[in-house]
């Protein structure tokens, strides 16, 4: 009986560890994507916002 408890405890800890690592990896990837999205948006907005003197 004790071996079953040890097996399920190890599987629970292993599963929680894998889940936590995947969550961190996904969060880092999403942060990079959002950062690049805002940089692209800033570049497009920067090109559109020229002063009236620059348009001459």
Secondary structure in CASP SS format (residue, H / E / C, confidence):
PFRMAT SS
TARGET T0000
AUTHOR 0000-0000-0000
METHOD secondary structure of the structure
MODEL  1
X C 1.00
X H 1.00
X H 1.00
X H 1.00
X H 1.00
X H 1.00
X H 1.00
X H 1.00
X H 1.00
X H 1.00
X H 1.00
X H 1.00
X H 1.00
X H 1.00
X H 1.00
X H 1.00
X H 1.00
X H 1.00
X H 1.00
X H 1.00
X H 1.00
X H 1.00
X H 1.00
X H 1.00
X H 1.00
X H 1.00
X H 1.00
X H 1.00
X H 1.00
X H 1.00
X H 1.00
X H 1.00
X H 1.00
X H 1.00
X H 1.00
X H 1.00
X H 1.00
X H 1.00
X H 1.00
X H 1.00
X H 1.00
X H 1.00
X H 1.00
X H 1.00
X H 1.00
X H 1.00
X H 1.00
X H 1.00
X C 1.00
X C 1.00
X C 1.00
X H 1.00
X H 1.00
X H 1.00
X H 1.00
X C 1.00
END
